[in-house]
Amino acid sequence: MNLFGKAKSQKTTTKDAIIKLRESLEMLEKREKYLQTKIDAELKLAKQNATKNKRVALMALKRKKQYEETINKIMGSRMTLETQAMAIESANVNLETIQAMKAGADAMKQIHGSLDINKVDATMDDIREQMDLANEISDAISQPVNFGVDIDEDELNAELELLEQEELDEKLLDTGLNMAPSVPTEVPAIAQPPRPVKQREDLDDELAQLQASMQMN
């Protein structure tokens, strides 16, 4: 109990509200399951005493009816809580989306705050000017330097055509030689008859006599 005035109300966050709703839904769901078991038990009791003891059966049906009415109320409460939880979650998502979009807009505003369209145009003009200058310098460097030699382009083209014609004539000449039939350059060897064995023996004897006479001298 606060003796010095009203107690400060704590601000409920979105997360706390959703948690509280989910806890309430879970509690109602458990209560509904419990009442359903009670309904099943009363129905069973009424069936068992339908012919034996009608008074007991009627009391059981009466309690069953009360339990069913309570379940209907619980189902309505659950529907309300679920709808509220979904609405809070949707609102929270929308809030976070808006905050993210606002942060992005602020960042873009901060970035563009230091920029001026005139400065941007001037900078782009400077870039284009420097690029044109660089291209001019590149073209000037790439031009061939003749160092005072006057070259006749027509003469060079004529010489180039002459070289192309010579190359074409050589190709045609090589093609004609390759297409002509080949002429054998070697004379086929004529088979010699085998020398008689006796003639070889006479030659060997003459060679031996010649060697002997040379030793005697």
Backbone bond lengths (Angstrom), bond angles and torsions (degrees), N, CA, C in turn:
res aa  C-N    CA-C-N  psi(-1)  N-CA   C-N-CA  omega(-1)  CA-C   N-CA-C  phi
1 M - - - 1.466 - - 1.524 109.60 -
2 N 1.326 116.67 131.79 1.454 121.70 -178.29 1.528 108.79 -92.50
3 L 1.334 116.58 117.40 1.462 121.33 -176.80 1.518 112.77 -86.84
4 F 1.305 119.01 -10.19 1.465 121.38 -173.48 1.539 111.82 -115.47
5 G 1.276 117.45 28.18 1.456 119.79 177.34 1.517 111.19 125.39
6 K 1.296 113.45 -171.82 1.469 118.87 -179.00 1.517 111.32 -72.27
7 A 1.288 113.41 144.49 1.469 118.11 177.56 1.527 109.81 -72.98
8 K 1.317 115.11 143.31 1.453 119.97 178.90 1.533 109.71 -69.46
9 S 1.313 114.95 126.75 1.472 119.11 179.38 1.521 109.43 -76.40
10 Q 1.314 114.39 129.42 1.447 119.71 178.88 1.532 109.61 -77.76
11 K 1.299 114.72 136.23 1.454 119.73 -179.61 1.518 109.69 -76.62
12 T 1.333 115.04 124.07 1.458 119.91 -178.96 1.529 109.58 -84.54
13 T 1.302 114.75 125.41 1.459 118.82 178.37 1.517 110.19 -82.21
14 T 1.318 115.47 166.24 1.466 120.80 179.71 1.521 110.83 -62.95
15 K 1.312 115.62 -40.58 1.464 119.85 179.89 1.516 111.35 -63.41
16 D 1.351 116.60 -43.13 1.463 120.19 179.85 1.523 111.10 -64.45
17 A 1.322 116.62 -39.78 1.465 120.10 -179.69 1.519 110.86 -64.17
18 I 1.329 116.79 -43.15 1.466 120.12 -179.92 1.523 110.56 -65.38
19 I 1.336 116.82 -41.37 1.469 120.22 178.88 1.525 110.27 -61.94
20 K 1.330 116.44 -43.43 1.460 120.47 179.86 1.525 111.15 -62.48
21 L 1.314 117.09 -42.16 1.464 120.60 178.33 1.527 111.36 -63.97
22 R 1.305 116.82 -41.32 1.464 119.70 179.68 1.528 111.21 -65.84
23 E 1.313 116.66 -38.35 1.468 119.75 177.45 1.530 110.50 -64.18
24 S 1.316 116.48 -41.52 1.469 119.66 178.74 1.527 110.95 -64.68
25 L 1.294 117.31 -40.79 1.467 121.02 177.43 1.518 111.34 -62.37
26 E 1.321 116.31 -41.51 1.460 119.61 178.30 1.524 111.49 -64.02
27 M 1.340 117.29 -40.53 1.463 121.19 178.54 1.529 111.47 -64.47
28 L 1.340 116.60 -42.30 1.469 119.90 178.76 1.520 112.00 -66.67
29 E 1.321 115.92 -35.37 1.467 119.48 178.34 1.530 110.58 -65.04
30 K 1.324 116.85 -42.53 1.466 119.83 177.29 1.532 110.80 -64.28
31 R 1.332 116.45 -40.89 1.466 120.21 178.54 1.525 110.80 -62.39
32 E 1.320 116.49 -40.15 1.461 120.66 179.44 1.531 111.42 -64.43
33 K 1.311 117.48 -41.25 1.462 120.55 178.10 1.530 111.39 -64.87
34 Y 1.310 115.76 -38.97 1.466 119.59 178.95 1.529 110.86 -64.09
35 L 1.340 116.87 -44.75 1.463 120.18 179.65 1.522 111.49 -65.90
36 Q 1.331 116.39 -31.61 1.467 118.79 178.49 1.520 110.63 -66.67
37 T 1.311 117.19 -36.72 1.467 118.98 176.36 1.535 110.37 -66.47
38 K 1.329 116.58 -36.82 1.461 120.12 177.10 1.536 110.71 -64.87
39 I 1.345 115.92 -40.02 1.468 119.49 177.92 1.524 110.70 -62.85
40 D 1.330 116.03 -44.11 1.462 119.36 179.18 1.532 111.27 -61.83
41 A 1.337 116.88 -38.85 1.469 120.47 -179.71 1.539 110.94 -68.14
42 E 1.327 117.89 -42.50 1.469 121.06 179.39 1.535 110.75 -65.95
43 L 1.331 116.09 -37.50 1.463 118.96 178.47 1.524 110.54 -66.07
44 K 1.298 115.99 -39.93 1.464 119.54 177.80 1.519 111.26 -63.85
45 L 1.351 115.05 -41.52 1.470 119.35 178.81 1.529 111.41 -64.54
46 A 1.329 116.81 -39.31 1.460 119.95 179.55 1.528 110.92 -65.69
47 K 1.311 117.98 -38.79 1.465 120.91 178.33 1.529 111.28 -65.48
48 Q 1.335 116.00 -39.50 1.466 119.26 -178.94 1.532 112.27 -66.81
49 N 1.350 118.19 -29.84 1.466 121.72 -175.42 1.542 112.59 -110.37
50 A 1.298 116.81 13.91 1.465 119.74 -178.15 1.525 112.23 -60.21
51 T 1.331 118.04 -34.38 1.471 122.55 -179.63 1.520 112.30 -110.07
52 K 1.323 115.62 -23.46 1.464 118.90 -176.93 1.528 111.73 -83.23
53 N 1.347 115.98 -49.03 1.469 120.84 -174.84 1.525 107.33 -143.13
54 K 1.329 115.89 94.44 1.449 120.12 -176.55 1.525 112.44 -65.99
55 R 1.333 117.08 -31.28 1.459 119.31 -179.73 1.532 110.66 -63.69
56 V 1.307 116.05 -44.53 1.478 120.44 178.20 1.526 110.26 -64.88
57 A 1.336 116.00 -39.52 1.463 120.01 -179.78 1.520 110.46 -64.90
58 L 1.343 118.24 -42.57 1.451 121.43 179.35 1.533 111.73 -64.60
59 M 1.333 118.30 -40.18 1.455 121.31 177.72 1.532 110.96 -63.96
60 A 1.344 114.85 -39.53 1.463 118.65 178.48 1.531 110.91 -64.02
61 L 1.330 117.55 -42.13 1.458 121.23 178.06 1.527 111.72 -66.00
62 K 1.332 116.76 -34.69 1.451 120.34 177.64 1.528 111.33 -64.67
63 R 1.344 115.64 -45.94 1.473 119.11 178.08 1.534 110.11 -64.14
64 K 1.322 115.57 -39.27 1.485 119.42 177.65 1.524 110.64 -58.97
65 K 1.335 116.50 -41.84 1.456 120.01 179.27 1.520 111.44 -63.58
66 Q 1.323 117.26 -40.40 1.463 120.69 179.05 1.533 110.95 -64.80
67 Y 1.319 115.23 -41.78 1.473 118.61 177.91 1.530 111.06 -62.31
68 E 1.311 117.40 -39.98 1.463 121.20 -179.65 1.527 111.06 -64.87
69 E 1.349 116.75 -40.19 1.455 119.97 176.88 1.531 111.17 -63.43
70 T 1.341 115.62 -39.14 1.469 119.21 178.44 1.523 110.49 -65.20
71 I 1.334 116.61 -39.92 1.461 120.42 178.43 1.527 110.55 -63.06
72 N 1.323 117.10 -40.88 1.467 120.24 178.57 1.530 110.71 -60.99
73 K 1.333 116.66 -40.31 1.454 119.30 177.83 1.534 110.96 -66.10
74 I 1.333 115.34 -40.13 1.474 119.39 179.35 1.524 110.10 -63.70
75 M 1.333 116.84 -41.39 1.464 120.20 178.79 1.523 111.02 -61.72
76 G 1.346 116.77 -39.50 1.460 119.18 176.44 1.514 112.17 -64.33
77 S 1.346 116.27 -41.01 1.467 119.83 178.01 1.522 111.07 -64.29
78 R 1.313 116.58 -41.06 1.468 120.48 179.16 1.528 110.77 -62.02
79 M 1.336 115.77 -42.23 1.459 119.08 178.84 1.521 111.14 -61.53
80 T 1.339 116.57 -41.08 1.464 120.21 179.62 1.524 111.01 -64.92
81 L 1.333 116.51 -44.72 1.462 120.11 -179.51 1.527 111.22 -65.12
82 E 1.315 117.69 -41.63 1.469 120.36 179.69 1.527 110.99 -64.35
83 T 1.334 116.42 -41.01 1.466 119.52 177.39 1.522 111.36 -63.00
84 Q 1.331 115.50 -41.41 1.463 119.56 179.66 1.525 111.11 -65.90
85 A 1.336 117.06 -41.45 1.464 120.40 179.57 1.525 110.83 -63.35
86 M 1.333 116.48 -42.99 1.457 119.75 178.47 1.524 111.57 -63.72
87 A 1.338 116.62 -38.71 1.465 119.85 179.00 1.520 111.25 -65.58
88 I 1.347 116.28 -40.96 1.470 119.53 179.51 1.523 110.69 -66.18
89 E 1.335 116.88 -42.73 1.462 120.08 179.13 1.527 110.96 -62.80
90 S 1.332 116.37 -42.01 1.459 119.58 178.52 1.521 111.35 -64.60
91 A 1.344 116.49 -41.97 1.457 119.68 178.25 1.524 111.42 -64.69
92 N 1.320 116.45 -36.95 1.463 119.92 178.76 1.522 111.10 -66.28
93 V 1.336 116.43 -40.51 1.465 119.68 177.30 1.519 110.67 -63.29
94 N 1.333 116.41 -42.36 1.462 119.65 178.16 1.528 111.50 -62.92
95 L 1.337 115.44 -40.00 1.462 118.92 179.76 1.524 110.94 -63.88
96 E 1.327 116.58 -45.45 1.470 119.50 179.28 1.521 111.29 -63.89
97 T 1.331 116.47 -36.06 1.462 119.57 178.15 1.517 111.15 -64.92
98 I 1.334 116.12 -44.89 1.461 120.04 179.25 1.523 111.05 -63.30
99 Q 1.319 116.21 -41.30 1.467 119.87 179.52 1.533 110.96 -63.59
100 A 1.325 116.12 -41.29 1.471 119.12 178.35 1.527 110.96 -64.86
101 M 1.331 116.51 -41.20 1.460 119.85 178.56 1.526 111.02 -65.40
102 K 1.329 116.77 -38.88 1.469 119.85 178.60 1.526 110.75 -66.16
103 A 1.339 116.32 -40.19 1.469 119.34 178.08 1.525 110.48 -62.46
104 G 1.342 116.21 -40.71 1.460 119.14 177.73 1.522 112.07 -64.47
105 A 1.337 116.15 -40.78 1.461 119.24 178.66 1.520 111.38 -64.78
106 D 1.334 117.21 -40.99 1.466 120.58 178.56 1.525 111.00 -63.50
107 A 1.358 116.10 -39.37 1.470 119.29 179.28 1.526 110.94 -64.55
108 M 1.343 116.08 -43.27 1.468 119.13 178.25 1.522 111.07 -64.56
109 K 1.344 117.05 -38.70 1.460 120.59 178.55 1.525 110.64 -63.83
110 Q 1.345 115.81 -38.89 1.459 119.17 179.59 1.533 111.13 -67.84
111 I 1.325 115.66 -38.41 1.469 119.19 179.59 1.522 110.62 -67.61
112 H 1.320 116.35 -45.29 1.457 120.29 -177.38 1.527 112.46 -77.34
113 G 1.331 116.60 -12.21 1.457 118.56 -179.26 1.513 112.42 -63.52
114 S 1.334 117.21 -32.23 1.465 121.03 -179.17 1.523 112.72 -89.73
115 L 1.326 116.73 3.03 1.457 120.49 -179.02 1.522 109.46 -108.67
116 D 1.334 113.99 147.62 1.450 120.75 176.33 1.527 107.82 -131.64
117 I 1.327 116.42 137.12 1.456 119.51 -174.94 1.527 111.37 -61.51
118 N 1.334 117.02 -34.32 1.462 119.63 178.38 1.529 111.23 -67.33
119 K 1.352 115.28 -39.65 1.467 118.73 177.56 1.525 110.91 -65.88
120 V 1.334 115.75 -38.28 1.463 119.10 178.81 1.522 110.80 -63.76
121 D 1.335 116.76 -44.51 1.464 120.04 178.63 1.520 111.38 -62.65
122 A 1.329 116.66 -41.19 1.466 120.03 179.29 1.526 110.70 -63.98
123 T 1.314 115.62 -41.58 1.466 119.49 179.23 1.528 110.92 -63.51
124 M 1.328 117.26 -42.94 1.462 120.72 179.11 1.522 110.83 -64.68
125 D 1.341 117.70 -37.24 1.469 120.60 176.37 1.523 110.87 -63.52
126 D 1.331 116.84 -42.06 1.467 120.20 177.55 1.523 111.03 -62.02
127 I 1.324 116.01 -41.42 1.466 119.29 179.78 1.526 110.82 -63.57
128 R 1.345 116.66 -44.98 1.462 119.36 179.41 1.529 111.40 -63.89
129 E 1.323 117.23 -39.09 1.468 120.80 179.16 1.523 111.02 -63.28
130 Q 1.320 116.31 -44.61 1.455 119.88 179.78 1.536 111.56 -66.67
131 M 1.339 116.92 -36.50 1.456 119.71 177.75 1.531 111.01 -65.87
132 D 1.346 117.40 -40.61 1.474 120.36 176.55 1.519 111.04 -62.85
133 L 1.328 115.93 -41.59 1.463 119.66 178.67 1.523 110.78 -63.83
134 A 1.321 116.89 -41.42 1.467 120.25 178.94 1.525 111.00 -63.37
135 N 1.335 117.37 -39.25 1.471 120.25 178.68 1.524 110.81 -66.42
136 E 1.324 117.25 -40.09 1.457 120.02 178.01 1.525 111.29 -63.13
137 I 1.325 116.41 -42.59 1.469 120.19 178.59 1.524 110.49 -64.05
138 S 1.319 117.02 -41.84 1.459 120.59 179.44 1.523 111.49 -63.47
139 D 1.351 116.14 -41.91 1.471 119.04 178.10 1.522 111.55 -64.63
140 A 1.332 116.59 -39.07 1.461 119.74 -179.76 1.518 111.29 -66.22
141 I 1.323 116.78 -39.88 1.467 120.06 -179.48 1.524 110.93 -68.72
142 S 1.317 117.10 -35.00 1.467 120.37 -175.75 1.524 113.21 -77.07
143 Q 1.371 119.34 -10.82 1.451 120.81 179.02 1.522 110.14 -71.91
144 P 1.349 119.24 134.04 1.478 121.09 179.01 1.525 111.35 -68.48
145 V 1.314 115.50 144.42 1.457 122.17 -179.93 1.525 108.46 -104.54
146 N 1.362 118.17 121.39 1.474 121.84 -175.77 1.523 112.78 -89.15
147 F 1.335 116.80 -13.76 1.468 121.16 -179.96 1.532 111.05 53.87
148 G 1.319 119.05 47.41 1.466 122.63 174.20 1.512 114.46 85.18
149 V 1.314 120.82 -6.16 1.461 123.53 -179.31 1.513 108.24 -85.46
150 D 1.336 115.95 122.83 1.457 121.08 179.05 1.521 108.68 -89.85
151 I 1.310 117.42 112.41 1.464 122.19 -176.35 1.514 108.92 -101.80
152 D 1.359 114.95 126.77 1.456 121.12 177.68 1.530 108.85 -86.45
153 E 1.329 116.12 113.71 1.458 120.05 -178.71 1.527 112.07 -64.51
154 D 1.343 117.93 -36.56 1.474 120.77 179.48 1.525 111.00 -64.49
155 E 1.309 115.90 -38.73 1.467 119.50 179.30 1.532 110.52 -65.52
156 L 1.339 115.74 -40.70 1.460 118.81 178.23 1.522 111.35 -64.55
157 N 1.318 117.30 -39.92 1.466 120.08 179.24 1.518 111.46 -65.61
158 A 1.339 116.51 -38.99 1.469 120.07 178.29 1.520 110.87 -64.20
159 E 1.331 116.14 -41.78 1.466 119.47 178.79 1.521 111.47 -65.56
160 L 1.332 115.54 -37.48 1.456 119.73 177.98 1.531 111.23 -64.91
161 E 1.343 117.03 -40.63 1.462 120.06 177.66 1.527 111.12 -64.56
162 L 1.338 117.32 -37.49 1.455 121.00 177.88 1.525 111.39 -62.98
163 L 1.323 116.23 -43.06 1.464 119.66 178.14 1.524 111.21 -64.40
164 E 1.326 116.25 -39.30 1.462 118.91 178.08 1.514 111.41 -64.28
165 Q 1.361 117.74 -38.59 1.473 120.57 179.38 1.518 110.85 -67.25
166 E 1.349 117.31 -40.20 1.463 120.04 178.25 1.529 111.14 -62.31
167 E 1.329 114.81 -42.51 1.462 117.83 178.70 1.521 111.24 -63.81
168 L 1.335 117.58 -37.97 1.462 121.29 178.52 1.518 111.02 -66.33
169 D 1.371 117.56 -40.99 1.468 120.65 178.80 1.520 111.07 -63.17
170 E 1.347 117.23 -40.93 1.469 120.20 178.90 1.521 111.39 -63.00
171 K 1.354 115.83 -39.95 1.461 118.37 178.52 1.519 111.69 -65.05
172 L 1.361 117.07 -40.93 1.464 120.00 178.83 1.517 111.06 -65.62
173 L 1.352 117.62 -38.77 1.465 121.38 178.82 1.520 111.02 -64.86
174 D 1.320 116.87 -43.92 1.467 119.86 177.94 1.512 111.02 -63.28
175 T 1.316 116.74 -37.13 1.463 119.58 179.56 1.514 110.92 -66.65
176 G 1.359 118.66 -38.75 1.464 121.64 178.69 1.511 112.20 -66.73
177 L 1.342 116.55 -39.02 1.470 119.23 178.91 1.514 111.71 -67.34
178 N 1.314 115.84 -37.68 1.464 118.62 -179.43 1.515 111.85 -69.88
179 M 1.343 117.76 -28.89 1.458 120.73 -179.43 1.518 112.48 -81.86
180 A 1.394 120.89 -20.16 1.480 122.92 -179.52 1.514 110.05 -71.40
181 P 1.382 117.36 146.86 1.486 120.26 179.77 1.515 110.22 -66.84
182 S 1.275 115.96 143.37 1.465 121.48 -177.96 1.520 110.54 -78.34
183 V 1.355 116.56 137.52 1.481 123.05 -179.59 1.515 107.66 -105.10
184 P 1.306 118.69 129.00 1.476 120.57 179.93 1.513 110.28 -63.60
185 T 1.293 116.53 133.71 1.480 121.96 -179.68 1.515 112.85 -99.01
186 E 1.282 118.39 -11.19 1.462 121.27 -179.23 1.533 109.77 -107.15
187 V 1.315 115.77 139.62 1.467 121.27 177.23 1.507 108.52 -83.51
188 P 1.303 115.27 127.16 1.481 116.80 -178.81 1.521 110.63 -62.65
189 A 1.276 114.58 139.20 1.478 119.93 -179.08 1.518 110.34 -71.46
190 I 1.388 113.60 137.43 1.477 119.91 179.05 1.518 108.59 -91.24
191 A 1.288 113.22 128.83 1.476 118.14 -177.51 1.524 109.47 -66.65
192 Q 1.337 116.77 126.55 1.454 123.16 178.56 1.526 109.37 -92.35
193 P 1.306 115.35 139.01 1.487 118.13 178.53 1.518 110.37 -68.21
194 P 1.288 117.92 146.20 1.474 120.29 179.13 1.533 111.60 -63.14
195 R 1.357 113.88 138.79 1.467 119.84 -179.65 1.519 109.06 -74.18
196 P 1.353 116.16 139.25 1.488 118.85 179.64 1.519 110.88 -62.35
197 V 1.330 114.56 146.95 1.456 120.62 -178.77 1.508 111.73 -65.90
198 K 1.328 119.39 -34.74 1.469 122.34 -178.57 1.502 110.86 -67.54
199 Q 1.342 117.72 -39.24 1.442 120.62 179.63 1.518 110.70 -62.13
200 R 1.321 116.72 -36.08 1.462 120.48 177.50 1.533 110.33 -64.81
201 E 1.305 117.10 -41.64 1.473 120.43 179.93 1.528 111.48 -64.61
202 D 1.359 118.14 -38.35 1.480 120.69 177.90 1.504 110.69 -64.00
203 L 1.328 116.35 -39.65 1.470 119.85 178.65 1.510 110.86 -64.62
204 D 1.311 117.02 -37.94 1.465 119.88 179.08 1.529 110.70 -66.10
205 D 1.309 117.21 -38.90 1.486 120.30 179.79 1.514 109.56 -65.69
206 E 1.329 118.27 -43.83 1.458 120.91 -179.87 1.521 110.75 -62.89
207 L 1.300 116.68 -37.81 1.464 119.25 179.20 1.516 111.04 -66.61
208 A 1.348 118.03 -37.17 1.467 121.38 179.21 1.517 110.61 -68.64
209 Q 1.340 118.57 -39.93 1.462 121.12 178.25 1.519 110.82 -64.77
210 L 1.318 117.56 -39.97 1.450 120.99 179.68 1.502 111.21 -63.32
211 Q 1.319 117.47 -41.45 1.462 120.77 177.40 1.513 112.15 -64.82
212 A 1.335 118.41 -37.41 1.470 122.00 -179.80 1.510 110.53 -67.78
213 S 1.338 118.08 -41.51 1.452 120.58 -179.97 1.510 110.66 -66.85
214 M 1.266 119.23 -33.73 1.458 121.58 179.29 1.522 110.40 -69.01
215 Q 1.328 117.75 -32.79 1.472 120.72 177.81 1.527 110.86 -71.18
216 M 1.330 117.81 -35.53 1.467 120.79 -179.81 1.512 109.96 -68.90
217 N 1.259 120.18 -38.28 1.462 122.47 177.65 1.518 111.75 -69.57
